[in-house]
């Protein structure tokens, strides 16, 4: 803070991205930051923990908190997920709510406004995502409807996947950040530990390759990350895929191990691209009934919000 005078007119602050599952929050964050921080799949409830992404600009630093989609359930995992949503909102300077333009305002969207936005006195911006999927003349009526639901400071129609109006959204957010020097070093874009980052990539590949009933019972724990003894540019990673049922284990392993091999190959290729190193990935599948209620395991998996 002693160098504040060097950052005259500089702005920095936290922005919580909130919304129901599958409205495109993770795609938006990855697009803004310019690299994959949050895993993305066509299925809802992909993100389970708060992901932090730092956008560095010449005159501002925006720290995005990609919160999980608001969901319901009584197990410890869901409790952790929802507490991370509350934590993200409470620690934010600005709230960025995302809705799906194609779906319009749903009951779940309105519940988020009632249960979260109206309980905090913070500026909120509405990003109307997926405008590439609707006719242009439907955008204005959707904005008009939005004004009756909540006192949003700004409305920005966007398409995260098509990169439409993302720069405008960033400029809009900047206006509501407090004056402050940078809060993170210039070379840091996230606070997610490497093993959780790797686990999320593996879990994404499970999501993309397995049937509807399997992904929600899956967790990934990275047990070890080691450099190769002879080749320091090689990472040897051991990871366990936990499932709740024996038949789910069979689905993930696949006939003659082909599904697990496919998941491992896709994860390895992406990790090599993202980490800039060769990767040797060892995947194991274990059945752990009711792992969503296993407090020590949940904490080991990174769900630290559970009290």
Secondary structure, DSSP 8 states (H G I E B T S, - for coil): -TTGGGGTT-EEEEEEEE-BTTSSHHHHHHHHHTS--S---SSS----S-EEEEEE-SSEEEEEEE---B---SSHHHHHHHHHHHHHHHH-SEEEEEEETTT-S-HHHHHHHHHTGGGS--EEEEEEE-GGGS-GGGHHHHHHHHHHH---SEEEE-BTTTTBSHHHHHHHHHTTS-B---SS-TT------HHHHHHHHHHHHHHHHS-TTTGGG-EEEEEEEEE-SS-TTEEEEEEEEEESSHHHHHHHH-GGGHHHHHHHHHHHHHHHHHHSSEEEEEEEEEE-TTGGG-HHHHHHTT-TT--
